[in-house]
C-alpha cells in the first residue's frame, strides 16, 4: 500500500511538473504574441503618422489649388475687361477712320474736274 501511495505521489508530482512546464510554455507563447501585438501596434502608430502627414499635404495642395483658381479667375476677369476695352477702342478707331475719310473728301479738291480741264 505504501508503494501505491508513493506511486500516486510520484504520479501527482509528474503531473504538477508537466502542468508547470505547460504553463511556462504558454507564458512564453503569450510573450511572443505580446511582441507581435506590440510590433503591430507600432506599425499602426507609424501608419497613422504617415496618414496624418499625407492629410496635411493634401490640405496644403487643396489650399494651393484654391489660390491658383482664385488667381486664374482674377486673370480671366482682367482679360475680359481688356477685351471690352479693345472692342471699345476698335469702335472709336473705326469712327475716327470714318470721320477722317469724310474729312479728306471735303478738304481735297475734286480730281475729276482737273483732269477734264487738261
Buried (B, 14 or more C-beta within 10 A) or exposed (E): EEEEEEEEEEEEEEEEEEEEEEEEEEEEEEEEEEEEEEEEEEEEEEEEEEEEEEEEEEEEEEEEEEEEEEEEEEEEEEEEEEEEEEEEEEEEEEEEEEEEEEEEEEEEEEEEEEEEEE
